[in-house]
Amino acid sequence: MTIIIFFLILSGLILIHEFGHFFVAKKSGVKVHEFGLGLPPKIFGKKYGDTEYTLNWLPIGGFVRIEGEDPSEKVVDPKHSFQNKSPKTRLFILLAGILMNTFLAVFLFFTYFLANNFTSSPIVKITDFNFVGAKVLNVETVVSQVKNDALKDKIEPGDVVYNVLDGDRSLTGLKLSDLNKQPKNVIAQNLSGIRLTDFQDFVDKSEGELTVNLYNVQTGKFKDIVTTPTYNEEVGRKLLGVYLGSLVYLDYNQNIFTKASSGFLQSYNVMGYSLKAFSEIISYSFKTRDASVVSSGVSGPVGIFSIIQSVLKSGSISVVWTLIDLTAVLSLSLAFMNLLPIPALDGGRAVFVLVESITKKPVNPVIEGQIHKFGMVFLLLLLALITLKDVINLF
């Protein structure tokens, strides 16, 4: 099932991207030789008009072959060649795939919000960011690491402390009934009401055993664990032996505008937050001269497969919505990656068109073709390194 869903998501995202190029090229009068489902070798094909539609053996994505797309190749049909169209038309064709992935992300996010009370999935808080159009609900009691050996088998990724009991004393007063089967925005608001400092003070003043109430933001499951805090000389207070981190929910239930535009707002917020967080990771990597920090924040196909597998194994009651949210994030990531001015990518090809529109002279097609070939080699090597890293992380 994981393999099937993995290929459906990845192939769907790439096909949507390629369809953007295909559709705009056709509408612009550019000849499309082939629109392929999967990658060669070809199983079979059927020609309609000027375009052959093919089914290929490798079930990953798809592709389009456009007349004159490679500037170093000889043009067979000058009238319907990509190279002979205006810079504006060529730019639109090149960016059409990026636009399709962006629109898909907006649509999927909005679909997710319709079913989840216009409240986002939890976002791990790495850095501060000015989220637009949403009420930010900060959850400060997410278990990020467990040092207490007695608790390691009892706590899972995504567990959040929503209450602690010490005899008759209660940290928040929240009960299982306050969260169970409640809408996502209600759960998020309740979880965001717990302050980390209050939790630390409660544990420090406790006597004997504590009952810790946990809610898992990934699976929606509840559980209780019983543990006894121990005094730590280094920090001068009692500890449970767990590290707590933060996550945020974005609540778009502000007004009719934020609800209607939540797909666009979420796309902006996710991309803006991701870029800021990654830029800080890169900055930290340079300061510490440790490249492993950056590599841990980048994943390829194997990493995506691993994420999908963990989602399916989680037993969450909202697996479908989690996968929809993940697909939206991946579609947005694919759009951004292709926008980068790297040779062989759409953004890299667009740079040459922009240079031509400014200088009024096309770049030497042989030189441009060679640059794109070197760019493709670089991207394949980078993908191989990322894949190797992801495979090593599986073991």
KEKE-3310 file (N, C-alpha, C; in steps of 0.2 Angstrom, whole numbers, plus 5000, padded with zeros to 4 digits):
npx = (5004:5010:5019:5011:5004:5014:5019:5008:5006:5019:5019:5008:5010:5021:5015:5004:5012:5019:5008:5004:5015:5012:4998:4999:5009:5002:4991:4998:5002:5013:5022:5019:5027:5026:5017:5020:5016:5023:5041:5052:5058:5046:5030:5018:5010:4999:4994:4987:4982:4995:5002:5009:5003:5010:5012:5023:5037:5043:5036:5035:5030:5030:5032:5035:5038:5043:5043:5058:5062:5075:5088:5100:5097:5092:5079:5064:5051:5049:5039:5030:5039:5046:5057:5056:5045:5039:5048:5040:5030:5037:5042:5030:5026:5037:5035:5023:5021:5026:5016:5005:5008:5008:4995:4988:4993:4987:4973:4972:4976:4965:4955:4958:4956:4943:4938:4943:4940:4946:4958:4976:4987:4998:5013:5030:5039:5052:5058:5054:5041:5031:5016:5003:4986:4981:4976:4989:4992:5001:5009:5016:5021:5026:5032:5049:5060:5066:5074:5072:5074:5064:5052:5054:5048:5035:5031:5028:5032:5025:5017:5009:5008:4994:4988:4993:4992:4993:4989:4975:4978:4978:4985:4980:4966:4960:4950:4949:4937:4936:4943:4942:4935:4933:4932:4945:4950:4946:4953:4966:4966:4964:4976:4985:4984:4992:5005:5023:5031:5022:5020:5033:5034:5024:5028:5040:5035:5028:5024:5029:5022:5017:5003:5003:4994:4992:4991:4991:4996:4997:4991:4979:4976:4974:4982:4988:5002:5012:5023:5038:5045:5062:5074:5085:5102:5109:5101:5093:5080:5065:5063:5055:5062:5060:5062:5054:5047:5041:5026:5015:4998:4989:4975:4963:4950:4945:4938:4927:4934:4948:4945:4940:4951:4961:4968:4977:4983:4989:4998:5007:5011:5017:5027:5035:5038:5046:5057:5063:5066:5075:5085:5090:5095:5105:5113:5117:5124:5135:5141:5145:5152:5147:5140:5130:5119:5112:5110:5101:5089:5085:5076:5074:5066:5067:5066:5054:5046:5048:5041:5028:5026:5027:5016:5005:5007:5004:4991:4982:4966:4964:4971:4969:4967:4979:4988:4983:4987:5000:5003:5000:5010:5021:5019:5020:5033:5039:5036:5043:5056:5058:5057:5069:5084:5092:5102:5094:5083:5066:5066:5080:5080:5071:5079:5088:5079:5074:5086:5088:5077:5080:5093:5089:5095:5097:5104:5119:5114:5121:5129:5120:5113:5123:5126:5114:5115:5125:5120:5110:5117:5123:5111:5107:5118:5117:5104:5107:5116:5107:5098:5106:5109:5096:5093:5103:5099:5088:5092)
npy = (4994:5006:5008:5009:5021:5030:5030:5035:5048:5054:5052:5059:5072:5076:5073:5083:5094:5093:5093:5106:5112:5106:5110:5124:5125:5119:5128:5139:5137:5128:5114:5098:5084:5072:5066:5059:5046:5040:5035:5032:5015:5014:5007:5006:5017:5030:5040:5056:5068:5079:5074:5061:5050:5041:5026:5022:5011:5014:5019:5033:5048:5059:5066:5079:5081:5094:5103:5110:5112:5109:5119:5116:5107:5103:5112:5105:5109:5124:5134:5130:5129:5130:5138:5148:5156:5171:5179:5181:5171:5159:5160:5159:5146:5139:5142:5137:5124:5125:5134:5126:5116:5125:5129:5117:5114:5125:5121:5108:5111:5120:5111:5102:5110:5113:5101:5101:5111:5123:5123:5121:5107:5101:5111:5110:5120:5129:5141:5158:5166:5177:5173:5174:5180:5171:5165:5161:5147:5142:5128:5122:5110:5098:5082:5080:5074:5059:5056:5048:5032:5023:5028:5028:5018:5021:5033:5042:5049:5065:5065:5075:5084:5087:5088:5086:5076:5077:5069:5077:5088:5097:5101:5108:5106:5100:5087:5071:5070:5084:5085:5074:5068:5081:5096:5100:5114:5117:5108:5112:5125:5122:5114:5124:5132:5128:5132:5131:5135:5134:5120:5116:5121:5115:5101:5103:5106:5094:5079:5063:5051:5055:5057:5058:5065:5062:5068:5063:5071:5067:5054:5056:5049:5045:5044:5038:5041:5035:5042:5046:5061:5066:5074:5086:5090:5099:5108:5112:5108:5098:5085:5076:5069:5071:5080:5095:5102:5114:5117:5123:5128:5134:5144:5148:5153:5166:5176:5178:5180:5175:5162:5159:5161:5153:5142:5149:5157:5148:5141:5152:5154:5142:5140:5152:5151:5139:5142:5152:5145:5135:5143:5148:5136:5133:5144:5142:5130:5134:5142:5133:5124:5112:5101:5091:5096:5103:5093:5084:5091:5090:5080:5066:5055:5043:5047:5053:5042:5036:5044:5044:5030:5030:5038:5030:5019:5024:5023:5033:5041:5050:5048:5049:5063:5068:5063:5071:5084:5082:5080:5092:5100:5094:5097:5110:5111:5106:5115:5126:5121:5119:5132:5138:5146:5136:5127:5117:5115:5122:5135:5138:5138:5148:5159:5161:5165:5177:5184:5185:5193:5205:5209:5208:5198:5181:5169:5159:5144:5132:5134:5136:5124:5115:5120:5117:5103:5100:5105:5096:5084:5088:5089:5076:5070:5076:5071:5058:5058:5063:5053:5042:5046:5046:5033:5027:5033:5025:5014)
npz = (5000:5004:4994:4983:4986:4987:4973:4967:4972:4969:4955:4951:4955:4947:4934:4934:4934:4921:4913:4913:4906:4894:4891:4889:4880:4869:4867:4864:4851:4849:4844:4851:4853:4861:4875:4889:4900:4915:4914:4900:4896:4882:4883:4875:4863:4857:4844:4843:4833:4832:4842:4851:4863:4876:4886:4898:4905:4917:4932:4936:4937:4923:4906:4893:4876:4867:4852:4847:4860:4866:4864:4857:4848:4830:4823:4817:4813:4810:4811:4822:4832:4849:4851:4842:4846:4855:4868:4879:4877:4878:4891:4898:4895:4900:4914:4917:4922:4935:4940:4939:4949:4960:4960:4963:4975:4983:4981:4987:5000:5004:5002:5013:5024:5023:5028:5041:5050:5046:5052:5053:5050:5063:5065:5067:5078:5073:5071:5074:5065:5055:5053:5041:5041:5049:5066:5077:5086:5099:5104:5118:5125:5119:5117:5114:5116:5125:5140:5151:5154:5158:5152:5139:5131:5132:5127:5112:5095:5093:5104:5116:5131:5140:5152:5169:5184:5201:5214:5221:5214:5199:5184:5172:5172:5162:5154:5147:5140:5137:5125:5117:5102:5098:5087:5077:5078:5091:5099:5097:5102:5116:5118:5116:5127:5138:5147:5146:5157:5168:5168:5172:5184:5191:5191:5198:5211:5215:5224:5226:5215:5198:5187:5170:5157:5140:5123:5106:5093:5080:5078:5085:5097:5114:5130:5146:5157:5171:5182:5192:5197:5198:5208:5200:5202:5194:5187:5198:5201:5201:5189:5175:5166:5152:5137:5131:5117:5104:5094:5081:5078:5064:5064:5053:5055:5056:5049:5035:5024:5027:5028:5015:5007:5013:5007:4998:5008:5017:5008:5006:5019:5023:5014:5016:5029:5029:5021:5029:5040:5034:5029:5041:5046:5037:5039:5053:5050:5043:5053:5062:5055:5051:5040:5041:5048:5038:5028:5035:5034:5022:5010:4998:4986:4993:5006:5006:5004:5016:5025:5021:5024:5038:5041:5037:5045:5057:5062:5062:5063:5054:5042:5028:5026:5032:5022:5011:5015:5016:5002:4997:5002:4996:4983:4983:4986:4975:4965:4970:4969:4956:4952:4955:4949:4942:4930:4918:4925:4926:4930:4928:4914:4911:4915:4904:4894:4900:4899:4886:4883:4888:4883:4869:4861:4857:4868:4863:4856:4857:4867:4878:4878:4882:4895:4901:4901:4909:4921:4923:4925:4937:4945:4945:4952:4964:4968:4969:4980:4991:4991:4995:5008:5013:5013:5021:5033:5036:5042)
capx = (5000:5014:5022:5006:5002:5020:5020:5002:5007:5024:5018:5002:5013:5025:5010:5001:5017:5020:5002:5005:5019:5008:4992:5001:5012:4997:4987:5003:5004:5020:5020:5021:5028:5025:5016:5021:5014:5029:5047:5054:5056:5039:5026:5014:5008:4994:4994:4981:4984:5002:5005:5009:5002:5013:5013:5030:5038:5045:5030:5037:5028:5028:5036:5032:5043:5041:5047:5063:5064:5082:5091:5105:5094:5089:5072:5061:5045:5050:5033:5028:5044:5047:5062:5054:5040:5041:5051:5034:5026:5041:5042:5024:5027:5042:5033:5016:5021:5026:5009:5000:5009:5006:4987:4986:4994:4981:4967:4973:4976:4958:4951:4960:4953:4935:4936:4947:4938:4950:4964:4981:4990:5003:5019:5035:5042:5060:5060:5048:5039:5025:5011:4998:4979:4979:4978:4994:4991:5007:5008:5023:5022:5027:5038:5053:5066:5065:5080:5070:5073:5057:5047:5055:5043:5028:5030:5029:5033:5019:5014:5008:5006:4988:4987:4997:4989:4996:4983:4970:4980:4978:4989:4976:4959:4957:4949:4948:4930:4936:4947:4940:4930:4931:4934:4953:4952:4945:4959:4972:4965:4965:4983:4989:4983:4996:5012:5029:5033:5017:5021:5039:5033:5019:5032:5044:5031:5025:5026:5027:5020:5012:4999:5004:4989:4995:4987:4995:4994:4997:4986:4973:4975:4975:4985:4991:5008:5013:5030:5040:5050:5068:5078:5092:5106:5112:5096:5090:5073:5063:5062:5052:5067:5058:5063:5048:5047:5035:5023:5010:4993:4987:4968:4960:4943:4945:4933:4925:4940:4953:4942:4940:4958:4965:4973:4983:4987:4993:5004:5012:5014:5021:5033:5039:5041:5051:5063:5066:5069:5080:5090:5094:5099:5111:5118:5120:5129:5141:5145:5147:5155:5144:5135:5125:5113:5108:5108:5095:5083:5083:5074:5073:5061:5067:5064:5046:5043:5048:5036:5021:5025:5026:5009:5001:5008:5003:4985:4978:4959:4963:4976:4968:4968:4986:4991:4981:4991:5007:5004:5000:5017:5026:5017:5023:5040:5041:5035:5048:5062:5058:5058:5076:5088:5097:5101:5090:5076:5062:5069:5086:5079:5068:5084:5090:5074:5074:5092:5086:5072:5083:5098:5087:5099:5097:5111:5121:5110:5125:5132:5114:5112:5129:5125:5108:5117:5129:5115:5106:5122:5123:5105:5107:5122:5114:5099:5110:5118:5102:5095:5110:5108:5090:5094:5107:5095:5083:5095)
capy = (5000:5012:5009:5011:5028:5034:5031:5039:5055:5057:5053:5064:5079:5077:5073:5089:5099:5092:5095:5113:5114:5103:5113:5131:5124:5118:5134:5144:5135:5125:5107:5094:5077:5067:5067:5052:5043:5036:5036:5026:5013:5014:5001:5007:5024:5031:5047:5060:5074:5080:5072:5054:5049:5035:5023:5019:5006:5017:5022:5039:5054:5059:5071:5081:5082:5099:5105:5116:5113:5109:5124:5114:5102:5106:5113:5102:5113:5131:5138:5128:5128:5133:5143:5154:5160:5177:5177:5181:5165:5154:5161:5156:5139:5136:5143:5134:5118:5128:5137:5120:5113:5129:5129:5111:5115:5129:5117:5103:5115:5122:5104:5100:5115:5112:5095:5101:5117:5128:5123:5117:5102:5104:5113:5110:5126:5129:5148:5163:5168:5181:5170:5179:5178:5165:5165:5156:5143:5139:5122:5122:5104:5093:5078:5080:5069:5056:5054:5044:5025:5020:5031:5028:5014:5023:5039:5041:5055:5068:5066:5082:5084:5091:5089:5082:5075:5075:5068:5081:5094:5096:5107:5112:5104:5097:5080:5067:5072:5090:5085:5068:5069:5088:5099:5102:5120:5117:5104:5116:5130:5119:5113:5130:5136:5126:5136:5127:5137:5131:5113:5115:5123:5110:5095:5104:5106:5088:5075:5056:5049:5060:5055:5063:5064:5064:5067:5062:5076:5063:5049:5058:5044:5047:5039:5041:5037:5036:5042:5050:5066:5066:5081:5087:5095:5104:5113:5114:5107:5091:5084:5070:5066:5072:5087:5097:5107:5118:5117:5128:5127:5140:5144:5153:5154:5173:5179:5174:5181:5171:5155:5158:5162:5149:5138:5153:5159:5142:5140:5157:5153:5136:5141:5157:5148:5134:5146:5155:5140:5132:5148:5148:5130:5134:5149:5138:5125:5138:5144:5127:5120:5105:5100:5086:5099:5105:5087:5082:5095:5088:5073:5064:5050:5038:5051:5054:5036:5034:5048:5041:5024:5032:5040:5024:5015:5028:5021:5039:5041:5055:5046:5052:5071:5069:5062:5076:5089:5081:5080:5099:5102:5091:5100:5117:5111:5104:5121:5130:5118:5121:5140:5140:5147:5130:5125:5111:5116:5127:5142:5140:5139:5154:5164:5162:5168:5184:5187:5187:5198:5211:5210:5207:5194:5175:5165:5154:5138:5127:5135:5135:5117:5112:5122:5113:5096:5100:5106:5089:5080:5091:5087:5069:5068:5078:5067:5052:5059:5064:5046:5038:5049:5044:5025:5026:5035:5020:5008)
capz = (5000:5004:4987:4978:4987:4985:4966:4965:4974:4966:4948:4951:4955:4941:4928:4934:4932:4914:4909:4913:4900:4888:4889:4887:4873:4864:4866:4861:4844:4849:4843:4857:4850:4865:4882:4892:4907:4916:4910:4895:4889:4881:4883:4869:4862:4852:4841:4841:4830:4831:4849:4853:4870:4878:4893:4899:4910:4924:4934:4940:4934:4915:4902:4887:4871:4864:4846:4849:4867:4867:4859:4853:4842:4824:4822:4811:4811:4813:4813:4828:4837:4855:4850:4837:4849:4858:4875:4884:4877:4880:4898:4901:4894:4905:4921:4917:4927:4942:4942:4940:4956:4965:4961:4966:4983:4985:4981:4992:5007:5005:5003:5019:5028:5023:5033:5047:5054:5044:5056:5049:5054:5067:5062:5072:5078:5073:5072:5074:5058:5055:5049:5038:5040:5054:5073:5079:5092:5101:5109:5121:5129:5114:5120:5108:5117:5131:5143:5156:5151:5160:5148:5132:5127:5133:5123:5104:5092:5092:5110:5119:5138:5140:5159:5174:5190:5207:5219:5219:5210:5192:5180:5168:5173:5156:5155:5141:5137:5134:5119:5113:5097:5097:5081:5077:5081:5099:5102:5096:5107:5122:5119:5116:5133:5143:5147:5148:5164:5173:5168:5175:5191:5194:5192:5204:5217:5216:5229:5224:5208:5194:5181:5164:5152:5133:5117:5101:5087:5073:5078:5089:5102:5121:5135:5153:5160:5178:5183:5198:5195:5202:5208:5197:5205:5189:5186:5204:5202:5199:5182:5173:5161:5145:5134:5128:5112:5103:5088:5081:5073:5061:5064:5049:5057:5058:5045:5029:5019:5029:5026:5008:5005:5017:5003:4996:5014:5019:5004:5007:5026:5023:5010:5019:5036:5027:5018:5034:5044:5031:5029:5048:5047:5033:5043:5058:5047:5041:5059:5066:5050:5051:5035:5043:5050:5032:5025:5039:5032:5014:5008:4991:4985:4999:5012:5005:5005:5023:5028:5019:5027:5045:5041:5036:5051:5063:5064:5063:5061:5048:5037:5021:5027:5033:5015:5007:5017:5014:4995:4995:5004:4991:4977:4984:4986:4968:4962:4972:4967:4948:4951:4956:4943:4941:4923:4917:4928:4922:4932:4924:4907:4911:4915:4898:4891:4902:4897:4879:4882:4890:4878:4863:4857:4860:4870:4859:4858:4859:4874:4882:4878:4886:4902:4904:4902:4915:4926:4924:4928:4944:4949:4946:4957:4970:4970:4972:4987:4995:4991:4999:5015:5016:5014:5027:5039:5037:5046)
cpx = (5004:5017:5017:5005:5008:5020:5014:5003:5013:5023:5012:5005:5017:5020:5007:5006:5018:5014:5002:5009:5015:5003:4994:5004:5007:4993:4992:5005:5011:5018:5023:5021:5025:5023:5016:5019:5020:5035:5049:5058:5048:5036:5022:5012:5003:4994:4988:4983:4992:5006:5004:5008:5005:5012:5020:5031:5039:5039:5031:5035:5027:5033:5032:5038:5040:5046:5051:5064:5071:5085:5096:5103:5092:5082:5069:5055:5046:5044:5030:5033:5044:5052:5060:5048:5043:5044:5045:5031:5031:5042:5036:5024:5031:5039:5026:5016:5022:5020:5005:5001:5007:4998:4985:4987:4988:4975:4967:4972:4968:4954:4952:4956:4946:4933:4939:4946:4943:4956:4969:4983:4996:5010:5025:5038:5049:5062:5053:5047:5032:5020:5006:4991:4977:4980:4983:4993:4997:5006:5015:5025:5022:5033:5043:5059:5065:5072:5078:5069:5066:5051:5048:5051:5036:5026:5032:5030:5026:5015:5014:5005:5000:4986:4992:4993:4993:4991:4977:4972:4980:4981:4984:4968:4956:4956:4949:4942:4931:4940:4944:4934:4928:4934:4942:4954:4951:4951:4965:4972:4966:4972:4987:4989:4988:5003:5017:5031:5029:5018:5027:5038:5029:5024:5037:5041:5028:5028:5024:5026:5015:5009:5000:4999:4992:4990:4992:4993:4994:4992:4979:4971:4977:4978:4987:4997:5009:5021:5032:5046:5056:5071:5084:5096:5108:5107:5092:5083:5071:5062:5059:5057:5064:5060:5056:5050:5041:5032:5018:5004:4991:4979:4966:4953:4942:4939:4932:4931:4946:4951:4943:4947:4963:4970:4979:4987:4992:4999:5009:5015:5019:5028:5038:5042:5047:5057:5066:5070:5075:5086:5094:5098:5105:5116:5121:5125:5136:5145:5148:5152:5153:5138:5129:5118:5108:5105:5102:5089:5081:5081:5073:5067:5061:5064:5056:5043:5042:5043:5029:5020:5024:5019:5004:5001:5006:4996:4980:4971:4959:4969:4975:4969:4975:4990:4989:4986:4998:5008:5004:5007:5022:5025:5020:5030:5043:5041:5041:5055:5063:5059:5065:5080:5094:5097:5098:5083:5072:5064:5075:5085:5075:5073:5087:5085:5073:5080:5091:5082:5075:5088:5095:5091:5099:5104:5112:5118:5115:5128:5126:5113:5117:5128:5119:5110:5121:5125:5111:5111:5123:5117:5105:5112:5120:5108:5101:5113:5113:5099:5099:5110:5102:5090:5098:5103:5089:5085:5098)
cpy = (5006:5013:5012:5019:5032:5035:5036:5046:5058:5058:5058:5071:5080:5077:5080:5095:5099:5094:5102:5115:5112:5108:5120:5130:5123:5124:5140:5142:5131:5117:5103:5087:5072:5069:5060:5051:5038:5038:5030:5021:5013:5007:5001:5015:5024:5038:5050:5067:5074:5076:5064:5053:5042:5033:5020:5015:5009:5021:5028:5045:5054:5064:5073:5082:5088:5101:5111:5117:5114:5114:5122:5109:5106:5106:5110:5106:5120:5135:5136:5126:5132:5139:5149:5158:5166:5175:5177:5174:5159:5154:5158:5149:5136:5137:5139:5128:5120:5131:5131:5117:5118:5129:5123:5111:5119:5125:5112:5106:5117:5116:5102:5104:5114:5106:5096:5108:5123:5129:5119:5111:5105:5105:5113:5117:5126:5136:5152:5165:5172:5178:5175:5176:5173:5167:5159:5153:5140:5134:5121:5115:5098:5089:5078:5075:5066:5054:5049:5037:5022:5023:5030:5023:5016:5030:5039:5048:5058:5068:5073:5081:5089:5092:5084:5082:5073:5075:5072:5087:5092:5102:5111:5111:5101:5090:5077:5069:5079:5090:5079:5070:5077:5091:5101:5108:5121:5113:5108:5122:5128:5117:5119:5134:5133:5129:5131:5128:5134:5124:5112:5116:5117:5103:5097:5104:5099:5084:5068:5056:5055:5056:5060:5061:5067:5063:5067:5066:5072:5058:5051:5053:5048:5042:5042:5037:5039:5036:5047:5054:5065:5073:5081:5092:5101:5109:5116:5113:5100:5091:5077:5066:5066:5079:5089:5103:5110:5116:5122:5126:5134:5140:5150:5154:5161:5177:5175:5175:5176:5164:5154:5158:5157:5145:5143:5155:5154:5141:5145:5156:5147:5137:5146:5154:5143:5137:5149:5150:5137:5137:5149:5142:5130:5139:5146:5133:5128:5140:5138:5122:5113:5104:5095:5090:5101:5098:5084:5085:5094:5081:5072:5059:5045:5041:5052:5048:5034:5038:5045:5034:5025:5034:5035:5019:5018:5026:5027:5038:5046:5054:5050:5060:5072:5068:5068:5082:5088:5082:5088:5102:5100:5095:5107:5117:5109:5111:5126:5128:5120:5128:5142:5140:5142:5128:5118:5111:5122:5134:5143:5141:5146:5160:5166:5166:5176:5187:5189:5193:5205:5213:5210:5203:5187:5172:5160:5147:5132:5127:5134:5128:5113:5114:5118:5106:5095:5101:5100:5084:5082:5089:5080:5066:5070:5074:5060:5052:5059:5057:5042:5040:5046:5036:5024:5028:5029:5014:5011)
cpz = (5000:4997:4982:4979:4985:4978:4964:4966:4970:4958:4947:4950:4949:4934:4928:4932:4924:4910:4909:4907:4894:4886:4886:4881:4867:4862:4863:4854:4844:4848:4849:4853:4854:4872:4885:4899:4909:4912:4906:4899:4888:4880:4876:4869:4857:4850:4840:4839:4829:4837:4850:4861:4872:4885:4893:4905:4917:4927:4939:4936:4926:4912:4896:4883:4867:4858:4848:4856:4869:4862:4855:4847:4836:4824:4816:4809:4814:4815:4820:4833:4843:4854:4846:4840:4853:4865:4880:4884:4879:4888:4901:4900:4899:4912:4922:4922:4934:4944:4943:4947:4961:4966:4964:4973:4986:4986:4986:4999:5008:5006:5010:5025:5029:5028:5040:5051:5052:5049:5053:5053:5058:5064:5067:5072:5079:5074:5072:5067:5059:5050:5047:5038:5045:5061:5074:5085:5094:5106:5112:5125:5124:5116:5114:5110:5124:5134:5149:5153:5153:5156:5141:5128:5128:5129:5116:5101:5091:5099:5114:5126:5138:5147:5163:5181:5195:5213:5217:5215:5203:5188:5176:5169:5167:5157:5148:5137:5134:5127:5114:5108:5096:5090:5082:5080:5089:5102:5102:5101:5114:5123:5120:5123:5139:5142:5150:5155:5169:5174:5173:5183:5195:5195:5198:5211:5219:5221:5227:5216:5205:5188:5175:5159:5145:5128:5111:5095:5080:5073:5081:5095:5109:5125:5141:5155:5167:5179:5189:5196:5200:5202:5204:5199:5200:5188:5192:5205:5200:5192:5180:5168:5154:5143:5130:5123:5110:5096:5087:5076:5070:5060:5059:5050:5060:5055:5039:5024:5020:5027:5019:5005:5008:5013:5001:5002:5017:5015:5005:5014:5026:5020:5013:5025:5034:5025:5024:5039:5041:5030:5036:5049:5043:5037:5049:5056:5046:5048:5063:5061:5050:5046:5036:5045:5044:5029:5028:5037:5025:5013:5001:4991:4991:5005:5012:5007:5012:5027:5027:5023:5035:5046:5041:5042:5057:5066:5065:5060:5055:5043:5030:5021:5028:5026:5010:5009:5015:5006:4993:4997:4999:4985:4977:4983:4979:4964:4963:4969:4959:4947:4952:4950:4942:4934:4923:4920:4925:4924:4929:4917:4906:4911:4908:4893:4893:4900:4890:4878:4884:4885:4871:4858:4861:4862:4865:4861:4860:4866:4879:4883:4883:4893:4905:4905:4908:4921:4928:4927:4936:4948:4950:4952:4964:4973:4972:4979:4992:4996:4996:5006:5017:5017:5020:5034:5041:5042:5052)
residu = (MET:THR:ILE:ILE:ILE:PHE:PHE:LEU:ILE:LEU:SER:GLY:LEU:ILE:LEU:ILE:HIS:GLU:PHE:GLY:HIS:PHE:PHE:VAL:ALA:LYS:LYS:SER:GLY:VAL:LYS:VAL:HIS:GLU:PHE:GLY:LEU:GLY:LEU:PRO:PRO:LYS:ILE:PHE:GLY:LYS:LYS:TYR:GLY:ASP:THR:GLU:TYR:THR:LEU:ASN:TRP:LEU:PRO:ILE:GLY:GLY:PHE:VAL:ARG:ILE:GLU:GLY:GLU:ASP:PRO:SER:GLU:LYS:VAL:VAL:ASP:PRO:LYS:HIS:SER:PHE:GLN:ASN:LYS:SER:PRO:LYS:THR:ARG:LEU:PHE:ILE:LEU:LEU:ALA:GLY:ILE:LEU:MET:ASN:THR:PHE:LEU:ALA:VAL:PHE:LEU:PHE:PHE:THR:TYR:PHE:LEU:ALA:ASN:ASN:PHE:THR:SER:SER:PRO:ILE:VAL:LYS:ILE:THR:ASP:PHE:ASN:PHE:VAL:GLY:ALA:LYS:VAL:LEU:ASN:VAL:GLU:THR:VAL:VAL:SER:GLN:VAL:LYS:ASN:ASP:ALA:LEU:LYS:ASP:LYS:ILE:GLU:PRO:GLY:ASP:VAL:VAL:TYR:ASN:VAL:LEU:ASP:GLY:ASP:ARG:SER:LEU:THR:GLY:LEU:LYS:LEU:SER:ASP:LEU:ASN:LYS:GLN:PRO:LYS:ASN:VAL:ILE:ALA:GLN:ASN:LEU:SER:GLY:ILE:ARG:LEU:THR:ASP:PHE:GLN:ASP:PHE:VAL:ASP:LYS:SER:GLU:GLY:GLU:LEU:THR:VAL:ASN:LEU:TYR:ASN:VAL:GLN:THR:GLY:LYS:PHE:LYS:ASP:ILE:VAL:THR:THR:PRO:THR:TYR:ASN:GLU:GLU:VAL:GLY:ARG:LYS:LEU:LEU:GLY:VAL:TYR:LEU:GLY:SER:LEU:VAL:TYR:LEU:ASP:TYR:ASN:GLN:ASN:ILE:PHE:THR:LYS:ALA:SER:SER:GLY:PHE:LEU:GLN:SER:TYR:ASN:VAL:MET:GLY:TYR:SER:LEU:LYS:ALA:PHE:SER:GLU:ILE:ILE:SER:TYR:SER:PHE:LYS:THR:ARG:ASP:ALA:SER:VAL:VAL:SER:SER:GLY:VAL:SER:GLY:PRO:VAL:GLY:ILE:PHE:SER:ILE:ILE:GLN:SER:VAL:LEU:LYS:SER:GLY:SER:ILE:SER:VAL:VAL:TRP:THR:LEU:ILE:ASP:LEU:THR:ALA:VAL:LEU:SER:LEU:SER:LEU:ALA:PHE:MET:ASN:LEU:LEU:PRO:ILE:PRO:ALA:LEU:ASP:GLY:GLY:ARG:ALA:VAL:PHE:VAL:LEU:VAL:GLU:SER:ILE:THR:LYS:LYS:PRO:VAL:ASN:PRO:VAL:ILE:GLU:GLY:GLN:ILE:HIS:LYS:PHE:GLY:MET:VAL:PHE:LEU:LEU:LEU:LEU:LEU:ALA:LEU:ILE:THR:LEU:LYS:ASP:VAL:ILE:ASN:LEU:PHE)
# end
